[in-house]
Amino acid sequence: MPPPNLTSLVLLFIILSALASMGSDSVVGAIGVNWGTTASHPLPPAKVVELLKSNNITKVKLFDADPLALQALSGSNIAVTVSIPNSMLKTFNSSMKAAQSWVHDNVTRYFSSSGGTGVRIEYVAVGDEPFHISYGEQFRPFVIGAVINIQTALTKANLAGDVKVVVPCSFDTFQSESSLPSKGHFRPELNKTMIELLAFLSKCHSPFFVTISPFISFRLNKNISLDFALFKETARSHNDSHKKYKNSFDLSYDTLVTALSTVGFPEMDIVVAQIGWPTDGAANASSSTAETFMKGLIDHLHSKSGTPLRPRKPPLETYIFSLLDEDQRSTATGNFERHWGVFTFDGQAKYHLNFGQNAKSLVNAQNVEYLPSRWCVVNNNKVLSNATASALEACSSADCSALTPGGSCYNLSWPGNISYAFNSYYQQHDQTPNSCNFGGLGLITTVDPSVNNCRFSVELFISHSTSLHRSYIFRLMILLTANAFVCILIFT
């Protein structure tokens, strides 16, 4: 056989090099979802896991280590991130014993590396955005100590090779005063902690978890247009020296890349721990806009293009925020916080989306159990002089976020908005007759009062034990003053 000629050898080398490059730098990271449970009537965990599997979602990030969720995930082969609440960081910082106990109860007890009958736990997230600027110094001093103790506990449990420790960082952990990625840096007060954290992550081959929020960037930065946030080709690009940015995601991502490089970690792997677009509770928060954003994001991730500073190297993983709406989330940053879900609270898809698994459309939750088809509305045969005060009282604990300017129910005229408030309170209190009293102003009806896109919901049926387990603490966390302020605006 004659020897191959030089041209053939060169061609073979080029092909092999291209294949090797595709196998490393251009690997498309997996897309998962965040599963939050800050809801008065959460969808049962078994239904949520069915929803994940029906939509071929292979990774999920929890905000706790809820035993009901972990039991439902057992045997599903879904890769899971369990989380430690911020409130526990101080304890784990000071107590190795507490860290070992938590790892035993929440990781070892459920863990299975191959799925099997256990849970494929991949990450333990220490804290939930503990460096968020609104927390000040409340949690920061305890993060590194907690991280080290949890890592040590995993090592002692022979799980350190399978489960990685990470710290989810908020979108405001890094910044650029000029909005140019080349000027990106971590907040000065975080520099020392960030260097310690990144050294730990690098040593343990763990990625940097971070939230990127084009929606909030659009709201806060007048230089970010809606088209730029939504990945639209018609958006005006932003130039940074010889780098051209065509969307808000790349701009934020490369600001972080620069921040990492500035403190000595230019090759740190990045996981986008939260990213999404809300569908209600604010201007430009709608299902159609969210669909545009999500399609643009997923197309961008699957294009393998990466960003100007990391070409052909997309995030290691990306977790959509969020799977479901949560009617008890804090509204301190805006009423849109309760509407991040790709699905409604009852597992019904809000828009078309392809998670990259060749599915034509999302699959809804099946056989969902609701409370009876009853609603609470204002009784128009009564004197309604005190109706606004009653609605304010209802909204202090119920979810009236859709009544916000720009929300799906903002255009309800008086007293329709009063009825919305009454019904929200009524549903949240399991349709008990007394919860539709309001001094005699409430009336229970079997006629759906929903108007156009304004949905008067009927809540889910959940067992009493589940209700206590899930929602009692969340009810205590409602920010009454924030809700009252919004209600004053919408009922006057």
Solvent accessible surface area in square Angstrom, and as a share of the most:
residue,aa,sasa,rsa
1,M,229,1.02
2,P,111,0.70
3,P,116,0.73
4,P,88,0.55
5,N,94,0.48
6,L,137,0.68
7,T,104,0.60
8,S,51,0.33
9,L,88,0.44
10,V,72,0.42
11,L,103,0.51
12,L,94,0.47
13,F,140,0.58
14,I,100,0.51
15,I,83,0.42
16,L,99,0.49
17,S,49,0.32
18,A,50,0.39
19,L,103,0.51
20,A,69,0.54
21,S,37,0.24
22,M,98,0.44
23,G,55,0.53
24,S,72,0.46
25,D,70,0.36
26,S,4,0.03
27,V,85,0.49
28,V,39,0.22
29,G,14,0.14
30,A,37,0.29
31,I,17,0.09
32,G,0,0.00
33,V,0,0.00
34,N,0,0.00
35,W,5,0.02
36,G,5,0.05
37,T,18,0.10
38,T,28,0.16
39,A,8,0.06
40,S,0,0.00
41,H,4,0.02
42,P,11,0.07
43,L,4,0.02
44,P,50,0.32
45,P,17,0.10
46,A,63,0.49
47,K,42,0.18
48,V,0,0.00
49,V,9,0.05
50,E,87,0.39
51,L,2,0.01
52,L,0,0.00
53,K,111,0.47
54,S,53,0.34
55,N,8,0.04
56,N,68,0.35
57,I,4,0.02
58,T,69,0.40
59,K,25,0.10
60,V,0,0.00
61,K,2,0.01
62,L,3,0.02
63,F,43,0.18
64,D,42,0.22
65,A,13,0.10
66,D,16,0.08
67,P,55,0.35
68,L,60,0.30
69,A,2,0.02
70,L,0,0.00
71,Q,105,0.47
72,A,27,0.21
73,L,1,0.01
74,S,42,0.27
75,G,41,0.39
76,S,17,0.11
77,N,84,0.43
78,I,6,0.03
79,A,3,0.02
80,V,1,0.01
81,T,1,0.00
82,V,0,0.00
83,S,4,0.03
84,I,0,0.00
85,P,47,0.30
86,N,18,0.09
87,S,95,0.61
88,M,64,0.29
89,L,0,0.00
90,K,129,0.55
91,T,69,0.40
92,F,5,0.02
93,N,50,0.25
94,S,92,0.59
95,S,34,0.22
96,M,51,0.23
97,K,165,0.70
98,A,25,0.19
99,A,0,0.00
100,Q,71,0.31
101,S,58,0.37
102,W,21,0.07
103,V,2,0.01
104,H,101,0.45
105,D,51,0.27
106,N,25,0.13
107,V,0,0.00
108,T,58,0.34
109,R,148,0.54
110,Y,28,0.11
111,F,43,0.18
112,S,25,0.16
113,S,74,0.48
114,S,93,0.60
115,G,0,0.00
116,G,53,0.51
117,T,130,0.75
118,G,13,0.12
119,V,1,0.01
120,R,68,0.25
121,I,3,0.01
122,E,41,0.18
123,Y,13,0.05
124,V,0,0.00
125,A,0,0.00
126,V,0,0.00
127,G,1,0.01
128,D,48,0.25
129,E,27,0.12
130,P,0,0.00
131,F,1,0.01
132,H,31,0.14
133,I,101,0.51
134,S,85,0.55
135,Y,79,0.30
136,G,42,0.40
137,E,95,0.43
138,Q,110,0.49
139,F,25,0.11
140,R,56,0.20
141,P,64,0.40
142,F,44,0.18
143,V,0,0.00
144,I,29,0.14
145,G,20,0.20
146,A,0,0.00
147,V,0,0.00
148,I,87,0.44
149,N,24,0.12
150,I,0,0.00
151,Q,29,0.13
152,T,47,0.27
153,A,2,0.02
154,L,0,0.00
155,T,75,0.44
156,K,123,0.52
157,A,36,0.28
158,N,132,0.68
159,L,14,0.07
160,A,34,0.27
161,G,82,0.79
162,D,72,0.37
163,V,0,0.00
164,K,74,0.31
165,V,1,0.00
166,V,0,0.00
167,V,2,0.01
168,P,4,0.03
169,C,0,0.00
170,S,0,0.00
171,F,52,0.22
172,D,21,0.11
173,T,0,0.00
174,F,15,0.06
175,Q,61,0.27
176,S,21,0.14
177,E,135,0.61
178,S,63,0.41
179,S,32,0.21
180,L,59,0.30
181,P,1,0.00
182,S,59,0.38
183,K,122,0.52
184,G,4,0.04
185,H,47,0.21
186,F,2,0.01
187,R,12,0.04
188,P,94,0.59
189,E,96,0.43
190,L,3,0.01
191,N,60,0.31
192,K,147,0.62
193,T,4,0.03
194,M,0,0.00
195,I,78,0.39
196,E,69,0.31
197,L,0,0.00
198,L,0,0.00
199,A,49,0.38
200,F,27,0.11
201,L,2,0.01
202,S,54,0.35
203,K,166,0.70
204,C,34,0.20
205,H,150,0.67
206,S,4,0.03
207,P,4,0.02
208,F,1,0.00
209,F,0,0.00
210,V,0,0.00
211,T,13,0.08
212,I,1,0.00
213,S,8,0.05
214,P,0,0.00
215,F,0,0.00
216,I,23,0.12
217,S,28,0.18
218,F,43,0.18
219,R,112,0.41
220,L,134,0.67
221,N,38,0.19
222,K,195,0.83
223,N,83,0.43
224,I,8,0.04
225,S,55,0.35
226,L,53,0.26
227,D,50,0.26
228,F,1,0.00
229,A,1,0.01
230,L,7,0.04
231,F,32,0.13
232,K,84,0.35
233,E,177,0.79
234,T,116,0.67
235,A,17,0.13
236,R,173,0.63
237,S,29,0.19
238,H,28,0.12
239,N,98,0.50
240,D,8,0.04
241,S,98,0.64
242,H,183,0.82
243,K,82,0.35
244,K,115,0.49
245,Y,2,0.01
246,K,135,0.57
247,N,9,0.05
248,S,1,0.01
249,F,2,0.01
250,D,10,0.05
251,L,13,0.06
252,S,21,0.14
253,Y,1,0.01
254,D,0,0.00
255,T,10,0.06
256,L,0,0.00
257,V,9,0.05
258,T,21,0.12
259,A,0,0.00
260,L,0,0.00
261,S,47,0.31
262,T,92,0.54
263,V,25,0.15
264,G,52,0.50
265,F,37,0.15
266,P,67,0.42
267,E,130,0.58
268,M,15,0.07
269,D,57,0.30
270,I,2,0.01
271,V,0,0.00
272,V,0,0.00
273,A,1,0.01
274,Q,17,0.08
275,I,3,0.01
276,G,3,0.03
277,W,3,0.01
278,P,0,0.00
279,T,14,0.08
280,D,15,0.08
281,G,2,0.02
282,A,7,0.05
283,A,61,0.47
284,N,63,0.32
285,A,5,0.04
286,S,40,0.26
287,S,42,0.27
288,S,79,0.51
289,T,23,0.13
290,A,0,0.00
291,E,55,0.25
292,T,51,0.30
293,F,0,0.00
294,M,1,0.01
295,K,126,0.53
296,G,15,0.14
297,L,0,0.00
298,I,10,0.05
299,D,74,0.38
300,H,31,0.14
301,L,8,0.04
302,H,76,0.34
303,S,64,0.41
304,K,82,0.35
305,S,55,0.35
306,G,8,0.08
307,T,6,0.04
308,P,36,0.22
309,L,66,0.33
310,R,19,0.07
311,P,85,0.54
312,R,98,0.36
313,K,60,0.26
314,P,13,0.08
315,P,5,0.03
316,L,82,0.41
317,E,16,0.07
318,T,4,0.02
319,Y,3,0.01
320,I,0,0.00
321,F,10,0.04
322,S,0,0.00
323,L,1,0.00
324,L,11,0.05
325,D,20,0.11
326,E,5,0.02
327,D,21,0.11
328,Q,4,0.02
329,R,60,0.22
330,S,55,0.36
331,T,9,0.05
332,A,70,0.55
333,T,81,0.47
334,G,16,0.15
335,N,12,0.06
336,F,2,0.01
337,E,16,0.07
338,R,5,0.02
339,H,22,0.10
340,W,17,0.06
341,G,0,0.00
342,V,1,0.01
343,F,0,0.00
344,T,27,0.15
345,F,35,0.15
346,D,0,0.00
347,G,0,0.00
348,Q,50,0.22
349,A,35,0.27
350,K,37,0.16
351,Y,19,0.07
352,H,125,0.56
353,L,9,0.05
354,N,67,0.34
355,F,11,0.04
356,G,33,0.32
357,Q,83,0.37
358,N,139,0.71
359,A,31,0.24
360,K,198,0.84
361,S,49,0.32
362,L,21,0.10
363,V,62,0.35
364,N,57,0.29
365,A,9,0.07
366,Q,100,0.45
367,N,128,0.65
368,V,25,0.14
369,E,115,0.52
370,Y,90,0.34
371,L,21,0.10
372,P,66,0.42
373,S,75,0.48
374,R,88,0.32
375,W,19,0.07
376,C,0,0.00
377,V,21,0.12
378,V,6,0.04
379,N,21,0.11
380,N,111,0.57
381,N,143,0.73
382,K,98,0.42
383,V,124,0.71
384,L,28,0.14
385,S,94,0.61
386,N,103,0.53
387,A,0,0.00
388,T,36,0.21
389,A,62,0.48
390,S,16,0.10
391,A,0,0.00
392,L,51,0.25
393,E,122,0.55
394,A,0,0.00
395,C,1,0.01
396,S,31,0.20
397,S,33,0.21
398,A,0,0.00
399,D,22,0.11
400,C,9,0.05
401,S,2,0.01
402,A,5,0.04
403,L,3,0.02
404,T,19,0.11
405,P,62,0.39
406,G,41,0.39
407,G,9,0.09
408,S,48,0.31
409,C,2,0.01
410,Y,105,0.40
411,N,142,0.73
412,L,27,0.13
413,S,84,0.54
414,W,126,0.44
415,P,34,0.22
416,G,25,0.24
417,N,14,0.07
418,I,0,0.00
419,S,9,0.06
420,Y,27,0.10
421,A,0,0.00
422,F,0,0.00
423,N,4,0.02
424,S,18,0.12
425,Y,52,0.20
426,Y,1,0.00
427,Q,5,0.02
428,Q,5,0.02
429,H,55,0.25
430,D,66,0.34
431,Q,8,0.04
432,T,64,0.37
433,P,106,0.67
434,N,130,0.66
435,S,8,0.05
436,C,7,0.04
437,N,81,0.41
438,F,28,0.12
439,G,78,0.75
440,G,32,0.30
441,L,15,0.08
442,G,15,0.14
443,L,84,0.42
444,I,71,0.36
445,T,28,0.16
446,T,102,0.59
447,V,111,0.64
448,D,75,0.39
449,P,31,0.19
450,S,42,0.27
451,V,72,0.41
452,N,151,0.77
453,N,132,0.68
454,C,5,0.03
455,R,102,0.37
456,F,9,0.04
457,S,34,0.22
458,V,19,0.11
459,E,16,0.07
460,L,1,0.00
461,F,106,0.44
462,I,21,0.11
463,S,53,0.34
464,H,140,0.62
465,S,80,0.51
466,T,29,0.17
467,S,19,0.12
468,L,103,0.51
469,H,90,0.40
470,R,10,0.03
471,S,2,0.02
472,Y,127,0.48
473,I,114,0.58
474,F,41,0.17
475,R,73,0.27
476,L,124,0.62
477,M,115,0.52
478,I,17,0.09
479,L,70,0.35
480,L,101,0.50
481,T,115,0.67
482,A,27,0.21
483,N,8,0.04
484,A,38,0.29
485,F,128,0.53
486,V,23,0.13
487,C,1,0.01
488,I,92,0.47
489,L,100,0.50
490,I,17,0.08
491,F,11,0.05
492,T,135,0.78
